[in-house]
Amino acid sequence: MPYDSMLSRRGFLRSAATTVVGLCATTTQALAANPPVVGFIYVGSRDDFGYNQAHAQGAAAVAKLPGIKVVEEEKVPETVDVQKTMGSMITLDGATLLFPTSFGYFDPHVLKVATQYPKVTFLHAGGLYQEGKHPANVSSYFGYIDEAQYLAGVVAGHTSRSGKLGFVAAKPIPQVLRNINAFTLGARTAKPQVTTQVIFTGDWSLPIKEAEATNSLVDQGIDVITCHVDSPKVIVETCERRGIFCSGYHASQASLAPKGYLTGAEWNWESVYTDLVKRFQTGAKIPNLVRGGFKEGMVRLSPYGAAVGEAARQQAEAVRAQFLAGNFSIFKGPLQSNTGTTVVPAGEQRAQTDLSLESMNWLVEGVLGSTK
C-alpha cells in the first residue's frame, strides 16, 4: 500500500499546511470556498458531555444556516498541532472564519496563525483579546457563566439535606474561582450555613482523579456536587451511582443521572455562534471582545430535575429574572473571603464587567479549600 494512502486526514492536512504556511493573503482569498467555510476546532471529543460538546452543539446550529459549510476537527492538542490544523482548514478547506475553541489555543497559536492570514477571521473562546496588543482579525468571546452557577447554587442549597456541598475543579484560576464562589453564594441564600468543599484535580481532563475526588466528597457526607472540568461525565455518573445529587456544567448531563441531576450551568453557543456567523456573512463588524450572561443569551440553565422542589424553582426563577433585567449583582458587600479578608466592602458591589473579577484569587466565606 502506498505510504500516502496510509496517512490520516489530519496528518495529510498538517503536512500540506506546513508546506504552504507562507502563502500570502491573496492566495488565502483565492482558496476561500463559496459558500463560506467555517472551521471549528476542539481540544477533546465532540461527544464528551462537556466543554467540547457544548461547542459542537454550536457548530451544529451553524451548519443549519443557509449558505454555510462547516468543517470540524476534534482532539487537537494545545500545541503546534492546532496551528497546523488551522492552516489546513484555511489552505485546503478554504475556511475564512475559524473558531479555535480551547482556552490554551490563544497564545501563541491563534495569534501566530492570525498574523500569517490577515484576511481570515479568528474567533476564540476565552475573552482574552486586548486592544492594541492582538491582531485586528482576532476576536475573543466568553460568557458570565457564574450567573448560571449562582442559580445552580440556589437549587443545591434548597435540595441539600446535610448542608454540605462539593465542587470538583481543575485549577484555581479566576474563571474557576468565580464559579465556585457564585455557586456557594447562591446556595447560602437558601441555607446560610451551607459549606462547599472544593477539590482541585490539577488539570482539565483527569477522569481518574475526578472520580477519586467525587468519591472522597461523598464519603465526607456531601450530598450535592458540581464541577468545573472539561467533561463532567465521570463526576455526574459517580454521583448517580453513589445516590447523591449533582449539578452539571458546560452542557446538559441530565441523561447520565436521571435520578440525581438537579440542573446545570450551560453555555448557549448555538445562539452565540449563529449570531456571529450571520454577522460575518453580511460583512457586519464583529466586536473584538464579546462578553455576556443571561441577558445577552450567552449562558443558560439546564431544565430542573424531578428532585428540585417548588421553593428552589421559585427562588431561582426570581433571580434569573433579575439577571435578565440586568439588575442583579453576585458579588456585593459586605463579602468576606474564607481567610477572613474583606473582598467587597459593605455598600459596594462588583458588576460582571468589573475587571477586578477577572483576576479573582480568593474563595468566599463558606468555601472549604485553598487557592494555593
Backbone torsions as a table, in degrees:
resi	resn	phi	psi	omega
1	MET	NA	129.8	178.6
2	PRO	-57.7	144.9	-177.3
3	TYR	-59.2	-40.8	-175.2
4	ASP	-65.9	-25.0	179.0
5	SER	-76.1	-13.5	-180.0
6	MET	-89.7	-9.5	-177.9
7	LEU	-71.9	142.5	171.9
8	SER	-72.1	161.6	178.9
9	ARG	-59.0	-43.2	-177.8
10	ARG	-64.3	-41.7	-179.7
11	GLY	-62.5	-41.8	178.9
12	PHE	-63.5	-45.9	-177.7
13	LEU	-63.1	-41.0	-178.7
14	ARG	-67.1	-39.3	178.8
15	SER	-62.9	-43.7	179.5
16	ALA	-66.1	-40.6	-177.3
17	ALA	-63.4	-35.3	-178.5
18	THR	-63.0	-34.0	-177.7
19	THR	-77.5	-18.1	-175.3
20	VAL	-117.5	11.4	-173.5
21	VAL	-59.9	-21.9	-178.5
22	GLY	-91.8	7.1	-179.1
23	LEU	-60.1	147.0	-177.7
24	CYS	-78.6	170.5	-177.9
25	ALA	-63.7	-29.3	179.0
26	THR	-63.7	-39.9	178.2
27	THR	-66.3	-41.7	178.1
28	THR	-57.1	-43.4	-178.7
29	GLN	-66.6	-38.0	-178.6
30	ALA	-66.8	-30.2	-178.0
31	LEU	-83.8	-10.8	-177.4
32	ALA	-64.4	132.2	-176.5
33	ALA	-80.9	161.8	173.2
34	ASN	-129.1	108.4	16.2
35	PRO	-73.4	164.0	179.2
36	PRO	-56.1	141.7	179.1
37	VAL	-104.4	129.6	179.7
38	VAL	-116.0	126.2	-178.5
39	GLY	-104.8	137.2	176.1
40	PHE	-121.0	132.5	-177.5
41	ILE	-125.3	131.1	-176.8
42	TYR	-121.9	143.8	178.7
43	VAL	-79.7	-21.0	-179.6
44	GLY	-129.1	-160.2	-178.9
45	SER	-78.1	143.6	-179.6
46	ARG	-69.6	-14.9	179.8
47	ASP	-117.3	43.1	-175.1
48	ASP	-86.6	4.6	-176.3
49	PHE	59.2	26.4	-176.6
50	GLY	-150.9	-135.1	-173.3
51	TYR	-54.1	-50.8	-175.7
52	ASN	-71.3	-36.4	177.7
53	GLN	-64.0	-38.5	178.7
54	ALA	-60.4	-43.0	177.9
55	HIS	-67.9	-38.6	179.5
56	ALA	-64.8	-32.7	174.7
57	GLN	-64.0	-37.1	175.4
58	GLY	-65.6	-40.3	177.9
59	ALA	-63.7	-39.1	179.1
60	ALA	-62.9	-36.9	177.5
61	ALA	-67.1	-39.7	177.8
62	VAL	-63.3	-39.2	-178.2
63	ALA	-61.9	-20.5	179.7
64	LYS	-84.1	-11.2	179.4
65	LEU	-70.0	140.5	177.5
66	PRO	-67.6	141.5	175.6
67	GLY	76.6	22.9	-178.7
68	ILE	-132.0	137.3	171.9
69	LYS	-115.5	132.8	-178.9
70	VAL	-110.7	133.7	169.8
71	VAL	-120.7	146.4	-175.1
72	GLU	-135.8	151.5	172.1
73	GLU	-142.1	128.7	-178.9
74	GLU	-111.0	166.9	176.9
75	LYS	57.2	44.3	178.1
76	VAL	-101.1	116.2	-176.4
77	PRO	-65.4	162.3	177.8
78	GLU	-83.0	57.0	-178.1
79	THR	-133.3	-167.4	176.4
80	VAL	-59.4	-17.9	176.9
81	ASP	-55.9	-38.0	-178.7
82	VAL	-71.2	-29.8	174.3
83	GLN	-63.2	-42.2	179.5
84	LYS	-66.6	-39.1	178.5
85	THR	-64.8	-44.2	177.6
86	MET	-61.8	-44.3	178.3
87	GLY	-60.6	-39.0	178.5
88	SER	-63.9	-45.8	-179.6
89	MET	-61.4	-36.6	-178.7
90	ILE	-73.9	-50.9	-171.1
91	THR	-82.9	-29.1	-177.6
92	LEU	-103.9	-40.4	179.2
93	ASP	-88.2	-16.8	-179.5
94	GLY	79.8	23.3	-179.1
95	ALA	-67.5	134.6	175.9
96	THR	-115.2	-3.1	176.5
97	LEU	-139.4	125.3	-178.5
98	LEU	-122.7	140.3	172.5
99	PHE	-115.5	87.8	172.9
100	PRO	-81.7	106.9	-161.7
101	THR	-89.1	-14.1	-176.3
102	SER	-85.6	141.9	-176.0
103	PHE	-55.0	-44.2	-175.5
104	GLY	-76.9	-1.6	176.4
105	TYR	-72.4	-23.5	-165.8
106	PHE	-62.9	-58.7	-172.6
107	ASP	-121.5	113.5	15.3
108	PRO	-102.2	-1.6	-162.8
109	HIS	-68.0	-55.6	178.6
110	VAL	-61.2	-43.8	-177.0
111	LEU	-61.5	-39.3	-178.9
112	LYS	-69.3	-47.2	-177.6
113	VAL	-68.9	-33.8	179.8
114	ALA	-62.5	-35.0	178.5
115	THR	-72.6	-26.9	178.6
116	GLN	-77.1	-27.0	-177.1
117	TYR	-127.8	74.1	-173.7
118	PRO	-65.9	-16.2	180.0
119	LYS	-98.8	6.0	172.9
120	VAL	-100.5	141.2	179.9
121	THR	-98.1	130.7	-179.7
122	PHE	-115.3	121.0	178.8
123	LEU	-115.9	111.7	-172.4
124	HIS	-110.2	137.9	178.0
125	ALA	-81.9	122.6	177.4
126	GLY	153.5	-18.4	178.5
127	GLY	67.4	36.1	-172.8
128	LEU	-101.3	-3.3	-175.6
129	TYR	-63.9	137.2	175.9
130	GLN	-125.2	123.0	-179.3
131	GLU	-59.9	132.8	177.6
132	GLY	84.6	-12.0	-178.7
133	LYS	-108.8	-35.4	-173.8
134	HIS	-109.3	156.5	-176.8
135	PRO	-58.4	146.7	-176.3
136	ALA	-68.1	-21.8	-179.5
137	ASN	-88.2	11.4	176.3
138	VAL	-110.9	132.9	171.3
139	SER	-127.2	155.4	-178.9
140	SER	-134.1	143.7	-176.1
141	TYR	-138.5	151.6	176.3
142	PHE	-166.8	156.0	-177.1
143	GLY	-112.8	158.9	175.6
144	TYR	-85.7	74.5	-175.7
145	ILE	-76.1	-9.0	173.5
146	ASP	-64.6	-20.2	174.2
147	GLU	-64.2	-44.4	178.4
148	ALA	-69.4	-34.7	177.3
149	GLN	-66.6	-33.5	176.9
150	TYR	-61.5	-46.1	179.3
151	LEU	-65.7	-39.1	176.0
152	ALA	-61.5	-34.7	176.0
153	GLY	-65.9	-40.4	175.9
154	VAL	-56.2	-48.1	-179.8
155	VAL	-63.1	-43.0	-179.5
156	ALA	-63.7	-41.2	179.8
157	GLY	-62.5	-41.1	177.7
158	HIS	-67.0	-35.8	-171.3
159	THR	-84.4	-32.8	-175.8
160	SER	-63.0	132.9	175.7
161	ARG	-92.0	-32.3	-176.7
162	SER	-84.4	-20.0	-174.1
163	GLY	76.6	12.2	179.8
164	LYS	-117.1	117.3	179.0
165	LEU	-109.3	158.5	178.4
166	GLY	-128.9	151.2	-179.3
167	PHE	-140.2	116.5	176.0
168	VAL	-98.0	118.4	-173.9
169	ALA	-129.2	156.1	-177.7
170	ALA	-79.0	-61.3	-173.8
171	LYS	-140.5	149.9	-179.7
172	PRO	-84.2	59.7	176.5
173	ILE	-97.7	163.1	-173.2
174	PRO	-53.0	-42.7	-178.4
175	GLN	-61.5	-37.2	179.5
176	VAL	-74.3	-43.6	-179.8
177	LEU	-61.7	-36.5	177.0
178	ARG	-59.7	-41.1	-180.0
179	ASN	-68.0	-44.1	178.9
180	ILE	-60.8	-45.7	-177.8
181	ASN	-67.4	-42.9	-179.7
182	ALA	-64.4	-42.9	178.2
183	PHE	-58.4	-44.4	-178.8
184	THR	-68.1	-43.5	179.6
185	LEU	-62.9	-40.7	176.6
186	GLY	-62.6	-44.0	-179.0
187	ALA	-62.7	-36.7	-175.9
188	ARG	-74.3	-14.5	172.9
189	THR	-74.1	-22.5	178.3
190	ALA	-91.9	-42.1	177.5
191	LYS	-135.7	101.2	-173.1
192	PRO	-58.2	-24.7	-177.6
193	GLN	-96.6	8.0	179.5
194	VAL	-60.1	142.8	172.4
195	THR	-120.0	152.6	175.9
196	THR	-121.9	113.0	175.6
197	GLN	-85.8	123.0	-178.5
198	VAL	-108.5	139.3	173.1
199	ILE	-125.2	124.4	176.2
200	PHE	-95.8	126.3	-177.7
201	THR	-84.6	-26.0	178.2
202	GLY	108.2	-15.8	177.8
203	ASP	-158.2	173.2	-169.4
204	TRP	-78.4	-27.1	-177.1
205	SER	-140.1	90.3	179.2
206	LEU	-134.2	77.1	-172.5
207	PRO	-54.0	-39.6	-178.9
208	ILE	-65.6	-46.2	178.2
209	LYS	-65.1	-34.8	178.8
210	GLU	-65.4	-40.1	177.2
211	ALA	-66.5	-42.8	178.8
212	GLU	-62.1	-43.4	179.7
213	ALA	-63.6	-42.7	-179.9
214	THR	-63.3	-46.4	179.0
215	ASN	-63.1	-38.1	177.5
216	SER	-62.3	-42.0	179.7
217	LEU	-65.5	-43.3	178.3
218	VAL	-61.3	-40.7	-179.8
219	ASP	-63.6	-21.6	178.7
220	GLN	-86.9	3.1	178.8
221	GLY	91.5	9.8	178.0
222	ILE	-75.6	135.9	-174.9
223	ASP	-120.0	2.1	170.4
224	VAL	-140.2	128.8	-179.4
225	ILE	-128.9	139.2	170.6
226	THR	-130.6	-172.5	-171.6
227	CYS	-161.4	167.5	166.7
228	HIS	-141.8	84.5	173.6
229	VAL	-135.9	172.3	-177.0
230	ASP	-63.8	-46.4	-179.8
231	SER	-125.4	110.8	179.1
232	PRO	-74.5	1.9	-171.0
233	LYS	-52.8	-52.4	-177.3
234	VAL	-63.2	-41.1	-178.6
235	ILE	-64.7	-47.0	-178.8
236	VAL	-64.5	-44.4	179.5
237	GLU	-64.8	-36.8	178.4
238	THR	-67.0	-41.5	176.6
239	CYS	-59.7	-45.2	-179.2
240	GLU	-63.3	-41.2	-179.4
241	ARG	-66.8	-34.0	-179.5
242	ARG	-86.3	-3.8	174.9
243	GLY	78.8	29.1	176.2
244	ILE	-118.4	173.7	-178.7
245	PHE	-85.7	156.5	177.6
246	CYS	-143.4	158.7	175.8
247	SER	-129.1	135.0	-171.2
248	GLY	-89.9	-179.4	-178.9
249	TYR	-153.3	149.6	179.2
250	HIS	75.3	-64.0	-179.8
251	ALA	-133.1	-178.3	178.7
252	SER	-83.8	131.0	172.6
253	GLN	-112.2	21.3	-175.3
254	ALA	-57.5	-36.4	-177.5
255	SER	-68.0	-19.0	-179.3
256	LEU	-84.9	-16.7	-176.7
257	ALA	-142.9	70.1	-175.2
258	PRO	-61.6	-24.3	180.0
259	LYS	-91.9	-41.1	-169.6
260	GLY	-103.2	-6.7	-176.7
261	TYR	-71.8	121.9	-177.9
262	LEU	-91.0	-55.1	178.7
263	THR	-172.2	-165.8	178.8
264	GLY	-169.2	156.1	176.2
265	ALA	-91.6	112.5	-174.9
266	GLU	-115.7	152.4	168.8
267	TRP	-85.1	146.0	177.4
268	ASN	-109.7	58.4	-176.6
269	TRP	-66.7	-23.9	177.4
270	GLU	-56.6	-46.7	-179.8
271	SER	-70.2	-45.2	-177.2
272	VAL	-63.1	-47.1	-175.1
273	TYR	-70.5	-39.6	178.1
274	THR	-65.1	-36.9	177.6
275	ASP	-65.1	-45.5	-179.0
276	LEU	-64.9	-40.8	-179.2
277	VAL	-69.3	-37.8	176.1
278	LYS	-61.8	-39.9	176.1
279	ARG	-60.8	-44.9	-179.5
280	PHE	-60.6	-42.6	-179.1
281	GLN	-60.6	-39.1	-175.8
282	THR	-87.9	-5.7	-178.5
283	GLY	81.7	10.4	178.8
284	ALA	-70.2	149.6	-179.6
285	LYS	-66.1	128.7	173.8
286	ILE	-98.3	121.4	-179.7
287	PRO	-57.3	146.7	179.0
288	ASN	-72.3	-20.3	177.0
289	LEU	-136.5	120.0	-178.6
290	VAL	-119.9	121.8	177.6
291	ARG	-132.4	158.7	177.8
292	GLY	172.1	166.7	179.2
293	GLY	-126.9	-137.2	178.3
294	PHE	-58.4	-45.1	-174.7
295	LYS	-59.7	-37.7	-177.7
296	GLU	-90.2	-0.2	177.5
297	GLY	76.1	22.0	-177.5
298	MET	-90.6	-21.8	179.1
299	VAL	-130.6	163.7	179.4
300	ARG	-153.6	171.5	179.3
301	LEU	-111.8	135.5	175.2
302	SER	-61.6	148.6	174.7
303	PRO	-54.3	145.1	-178.1
304	TYR	-67.6	140.4	175.3
305	GLY	-79.0	170.6	-176.0
306	ALA	-63.8	-25.2	-176.6
307	ALA	-80.2	-8.0	-176.8
308	VAL	-80.9	122.5	-177.4
309	GLY	-78.6	169.4	-175.9
310	GLU	-66.1	-38.0	-179.9
311	ALA	-63.4	-40.9	178.6
312	ALA	-64.3	-44.1	-180.0
313	ARG	-61.9	-45.0	-177.1
314	GLN	-63.2	-45.2	-179.0
315	GLN	-66.6	-44.1	179.9
316	ALA	-60.9	-42.5	-179.2
317	GLU	-68.1	-34.3	177.9
318	ALA	-65.6	-40.6	178.8
319	VAL	-71.6	-38.5	177.6
320	ARG	-59.3	-39.4	178.5
321	ALA	-60.8	-37.0	178.0
322	GLN	-69.9	-38.6	174.4
323	PHE	-60.1	-45.0	-179.3
324	LEU	-62.8	-31.8	178.3
325	ALA	-81.7	-11.7	178.8
326	GLY	78.4	24.2	-177.2
327	ASN	-127.3	31.7	175.6
328	PHE	-123.7	133.6	179.0
329	SER	-115.0	126.6	177.8
330	ILE	-73.3	-46.2	-172.5
331	PHE	-102.5	91.4	-178.4
332	LYS	-130.7	145.1	-174.8
333	GLY	-82.0	163.3	0.3
334	PRO	-78.0	134.4	-177.0
335	LEU	-134.2	126.6	-179.0
336	GLN	-109.0	148.4	172.0
337	SER	-80.9	171.3	-179.8
338	ASN	-78.1	2.2	172.0
339	THR	-105.5	5.9	175.6
340	GLY	90.6	7.6	179.3
341	THR	-89.1	140.2	174.7
342	THR	-75.3	119.2	-179.0
343	VAL	-104.4	-25.6	171.5
344	VAL	-137.8	111.5	-177.9
345	PRO	-64.9	158.6	176.2
346	ALA	-56.6	138.8	178.8
347	GLY	84.5	-2.6	179.0
348	GLU	-115.1	159.6	174.7
349	GLN	-146.7	158.7	-179.9
350	ARG	-114.0	111.3	176.9
351	ALA	-66.2	158.7	-179.0
352	GLN	-58.5	-28.7	-179.2
353	THR	-84.1	-2.7	-178.9
354	ASP	-65.1	120.6	-175.8
355	LEU	-65.1	-20.5	179.0
356	SER	-63.9	-26.9	178.7
357	LEU	-71.3	-22.1	179.9
358	GLU	-73.9	-12.3	177.5
359	SER	-119.6	24.8	-179.6
360	MET	-53.4	129.1	179.9
361	ASN	-133.1	25.1	-177.1
362	TRP	-132.8	159.0	173.6
363	LEU	-112.3	137.4	-173.8
364	VAL	-73.2	157.4	174.9
365	GLU	-53.7	132.9	-178.0
366	GLY	107.2	-16.3	176.1
367	VAL	-91.0	129.5	176.8
368	LEU	-100.1	109.3	-177.3
369	GLY	156.9	178.0	-176.6
370	SER	-135.3	150.9	177.3
371	THR	-84.5	-3.5	-176.8
372	LYS	-102.3	NA	NA
